[in-house]
């Protein structure tokens, strides 16, 4: 009978169809590019903005840094390369609220890292968070929270005692309170806010409204003060619609920009009394759990990072394609082993021009590219080496971040989103890229080592 040696078995897990991070529950994980199928991967450069550091990096397919933007603030929560060659990024200062994803605003940097534009939403009753979308007309859509007092929430129908009054709540030593619904702001190039949309204006029990008493079954601010917790926004110019995603409701929404009306929702019908809620061991009619990064594919399909956190059936992440016309998930990818691909918080997915999908599994700083189709294949894989102000060749157990909530696999190299750009992308034309250096000089070429190890096996009798 033929068995793989331990070395070959580990290498097969790493190189094969299962993603390596945590796949064998190792206390040590190498960083950098772990695999690359040059024939099937979408060639280009990837923007990485580590969340515990302040800088953003442009890496090639080997994981070498070909450009770096040095900044003064941590990202809030990611950065993307614009067609004009500038970097658009959220940035953080001292958080107004202790909710995940809080930031101060959005800024645009030129190639040398100079701030050429920025807009802050940052005071005691308002704060930007999570995401933004640069429109073709040069305006920017931003997502933000606004404070509504305890008394205002009661007048809207919130059950008494379900949110702290004033800043009397506390989590991780930080104070919070009242209720913070989401709202959208469109800002022009001069910083003028020309359009807004507020969840607060659509509170109710209807199919096109937000139930102010829907809450996650968890202690602390989850679903209480941090009520709807949107985490992505994207505009569709062809339909004049805005796509939103709510972690806490487990839903995505399509909003008609002209009227402000919700015209579509998917993911958790129990939020508006249309389906069975999850139970201790059964997901009920809920299909998305803590989702992030909803993006348009076309007028009828949406790409979503479904985190799978607090799914009573299994805590595992997926990338899904939702057909809004059919009102069902038509395709999804998940790892065979949940330990191989799982991010309780955050996460992203980008559809590439060749049909592949670049996935960011945030909590472990893990990005990988998969082919689409009936049998998805991993064709590129990268683990971020950046931790605060240093880069490491190997992650260890000491690089984990203890978290009070269960099932959270958070590492100090966590990265909210990564974005891939082709070499002929408009924003890279005329830009000088360095020949590239590995973040950690002298690091082993893990990809070559793994490929060699994967070919080794012995027959054990």
N, C-alpha and C positions, 0 to 999 in steps of 0.2 A: 504494500500500500504506500502511496506517495504522499509525503507531507512536506510542507515548506519549513525551512529552518526559521528560527525566530527572526533573524535579520531579514530574510526574504518576506516573511509574513508582514513585518512592520512596514517594509518598503512597499509591498503590494497595497496595503491599506493607504499608504501615503500617495502612491502614484495612480492607483486605480480609480474606480468610479466614486469612491468615498473621499470626501474632503478631509485633509489631514488634521486641522486644528482640533484638538481634544479627541480625535478619532480613536486613539488607544489610551485615552485618559492619562497621558504622560504628564509628569510634573515639569517637563522641559520641552519647549517648542522652538525650533529654529525660525528665524525671521528672513525676510527677503523673498525672492521668487523661488517657489518650490517645484513648480512644473510649468512647462511651456511647450505646447504643440504648435510649432511654427507654421505648419500647413493649415491648421484649422482656426487658430486664434486670429482675432482682428488686430492687425498691427497698428501701433500708435503709441501715444504718450498719455500717461495717467496722472491726474492731479490728486494728490493726497494731502489732507489737512488734519494732522493728528490733533485730537481734542485736548490732550494734556499739555501740548506745546503751543507756541505762538506762530510758527512758520508754516508755509505751504510749500510743497515740493512737486516738481514735474519729473516723473521717472519714465525710463524707457522700458521695453519689454523684459529686460534682464534685471530690472530693479535698480539701475544706476540713476543717480540724480543728474539731470541735464539742466535744471534751472531751479532756483529757490527764491521765494518771496519772504523777506524778513519783515515781521510786523511786531507791533507793541502789545497786541491783545490776543488771547485765545480765540479760536474760531467760534462762531455762534450760528450754525454748528459746522459749516462746510464752506467750500469755495468752488467756483466754476470759472472756466476760461471763456471770455466773451469773444464774439467774432472780430472785435477791434483789437484783440490781443491783450486787453486788460483783464485783471482778475476781480471777480465780484464775490465778496465774502461777507458773511455775518461776523460780528465781533462781540466779545463779551467784556463787560466791566464787572463791578460788584453786583451780584444778582439782586434785583428788586424783590423777587419771590424765590423760594427754594425749589420750585418745580423744575423738573427735567426739561432742558431745552431753552431755558431763559437766555436772552442776549440783550444787547443794548441797541443794536441797529445794523445797518448794512453799509459797507464802504466799497468803493471801486479803486483798485490799485493799478498803476501802470506797470510796465515790464520791470522797472527798477524798484518797485515797491513803494512808490510815492502815492499818497492818497490824493486822487483827483476828484472824488465825489463821495459824500457820505450823508446818510440820513439817520438820525437817532429817534427812537421812540423809547423814552427812558426817564420816567419820573415815578413818584411814589404810588401813582394810580394807573400807570401804563408801562408796558415793557414789550419790546419786540421779542419774538422767540422763533426758534426753529428755522424758518425758511423764507424764501423770496423768489421772485420770478421776473427777470428782465424782459420787457415786452419789445416788440419790433419798433415801436414808436419812441423808444428810449426811456419810457416810464418804467417804474419798478413796483411790482406788487409785493407787499410785505404782510406778514402775519404777526399779530400782536395780541396781548391780553389787556383787558381793562378791568379795574376793580369796581365791583358793585357791592354796596354795603349789605350787611346782614338784613337790615330793615327793607331795603329794596328787593332783596331776594325773597323775603317773606311775602311782600306784596305781589310778587310774580307767582306765588304758590309753593315756594320751597317749604318742605316740612321743617317745623321748628326744631332746633337742636342738632341739625345735620351738618351745619358748618359753624366754625368758631366765629364769634362776634368780635370784630376788630382783630388785631394781631395777637390773639390769645392761644392759637394753636402752635405746636412746636414739633419739628421733625429734624432729626440729626443736629439738634441744637439751634436750628433756625426758626424764627417766628413766622407765622403766616395766619391768614384769616380772611373773613368775608368770602366772596365768590369772585372768580376771575374768568368770565366768559371770553371767548375768542372774538376777534374782529379783523377785518382786512382793510388795508390802506393802499391806494395807488398814489405814488409820488412821482412828480415830473422831475426833469433834470435839474430844475432850480430848487428842488426841495419842497415844492408846494403840494399839499395833499389835496388831490382833485376828486377822489372818489373813496367812499368807505362803505363797508357792509358789516353789520353787527349781528352775531348770534342772538343777542339780547332782544332784537326786534322780531325774532321768530320763535319765541318760547310758546309752547302749547303741546297738546296731545295728539295733533293730527299727523298724517303721514308725511307732511311737508314741514313739520315743526320739530323743535327740540324739547324733549321732556325735561323740565328743570329738576325733577326728582329721580331721574335715572342716575344710578351710582354704581360703581364697581363694588363688589362685595369684599372690600379690603379696608383695613384700618389706615388712619393717617389722612393725608390730603387727597389721595387718589379718588377721583370722582366726587370729591367734596368741594373744597375751594378750587382745586384744579379740575374743573367740571368736564368740559368737552374735550380739551387737550388735542386740538388740531396740530398736525405736524408737517403737512406739505400743501403747497398751493401751486397750481399751474393753469395758465389761461389758454383757451382754444380760440384763436382769432376767426376760424371758419364758422364757428357756431355762436360766438360771443358768450361763451360759458366758462365758468371757473370750476376746476376740479379740486376738491378738498378731501382730507383724510383725517379721521378722528381715532386716536389710539383708544381713548377711554370708552367710546361708544362701540368700537369695533366696526366702523362703517366708513365708506367713502360716499361723497356727495357731489352732485353736479348742480351748480347754481347758475341761473340765468342772470347774467351781469346787468342787463337793462332793468329787469323787474325786481331782482333780488330774491326771486322765488326759488325754492328747491324743486328741481324737476326730476331728480333721480337720487335714490339712495340704495346701498347694498351692503350686506355684511352681517347685520344683526337685527332682524325684525322685532325682537322683543323690546327694543328701545322705544318703540311706538305702538306696542300692544298688538303686533301682527304675527307673533310666533312664540314658540316655547323658549323659555330661558334655559341656560345651561343648568345642570344639576351637579351633584358631587362627582359623578362619573360619566355624565353624558353631555355632549355639546349642545343638545337641543337643536334649534334651527339656526344658531349662530354659526357663521362660516369664516369670519375673520376675527382674529384675536390680537389686539394691540397693533394693528397694521400701521405701516409707514410708506412714504415715498410713492404715492399714486401718481402715475404719469400717463398722458394720452399716448396711445399708439396710432389711433385714427378716430373717427367720429363715433365708433361703436365699440372700441376695445380699450381696456385700461390695464396697465402693468402695475402690480402692487407687491410690496414686500409684506408678507403676512407673518408677523413675528411668532405667533402661536403661543405667546405667553398667557398663562392662566387658562389654557385650554384643558378642561378636565379629563380629556381623553389622552392627551400627550402634549408635553411641552416641546414643540419642535417648530422650526421656521420653514417657510415655503416662499417661493416666488410664484405668483399666479398671474394669469391673463384672464381678465373678466370680459365677457361679451355682454355689453349692456343691453343690446337689442334682444338677446336671448335670456338675459337676466340670470346668467349662470357662469361659473368658472369653466372655461373651455380647455385650459392647460395649466399644469403646475409642475414645479420641480421641488423635490425635497430629497435630502440625503437618505441613504438606506439606514444609516446609523444616526439617530438624533444628536448624538454627541459630536458628530462631524460638522454639522451646520445648524447652529442655533444662536440667536441673539434675542434675548428677552426684550431689550429696549432698542429703539432706533433701527437703522438698517436702510438699505436702498437697493434699487435695481435700475439699470440703464440699458435700454435696447440699443444695440449697435447696428451699424449700417448693413453688416453682413448677416443679420438675423440672430447673432449671438447675444447673450445677456451678461453684462458685468454686474455682479452681485457684491454688495458690501455687507458683510456680517459684522455689524458695528462692535459688539461687546468684546470681541477677541481681536479686533484690528485686522480682520481677515477679508480679503477681496479675492474673488475668483470669477472666471469667465466660463460660461457654459454654452453649448450649442442648444438650439431649440429643436423641436421635433419630438417624435415618439420616444426616442432614447437619448436624452440629454447627456452630453459628455463634457467633463471638465477639461478645458484646453489651456488654461493659464491660472496661476494661483500665486498669491502674494500675502505675506503676513507683515504688517507694518512693524519696523524696528524702533520707531520713535516713542520715547517715554519722557515726558517733560522736556528737559534740556539736553537729553542724550539719546544716542541710538545704541541698541544692543543687538548682538548676533544671536542671542538665545533668550527667550522668555522663560522665566522660572516661576515657581509657585509664589515667590516673594513679590512678583509683579501683578498679583491679583488684587482687586479692590474688594474688601469685605462689604457685604450689602445686607441690610436687615431683612429685606423682602426675600422670599424664597425663590429658588430656581433662577438666580441671576449669576451669569458667568462673566463678570466684568473684569477686564484687564486694563492696565495702565496705558496700553497702546491703542485704546478704542478710537475708532474713526467713524464719523457719522455717514459720510458719503465719499465715494471716489468717482471720478469721471474720466472716460477715455476719449482721446481725440486723435484723428488720423493725421499722418504727417503732412497732408495737404490741406488740413483744416485752415480756414481763412485767418483765424486768430494767431496761427503760428507762422504765417508767411512773413519773411523778412526778419524773423526773430533769430537771434544768435543763441544756439544751444551749445552747451559744453559737451565735450566728448563723453562725459558721464563718469561718475565715481560711485562706488558702493557706499552707502551710509556708514558702514563699519569697515574701515580698511582691513584687508587681510582675512575677511570672512570667507569661510569655505564656500565653494560653489555647490550649494545644496542640490540644485537641480541635477547636476551631473552625478553627484554621489547617489542620489535616490534612483536615478535611471540605471546606474550600474548595480545597485543593491537589488533592485526589482527583478533583475535578470538572473539572480543567483538563487539556486534551490538545490537541495540534496534529497536523495531518496533514503528514508529512514525505515529500517526493517526491525 
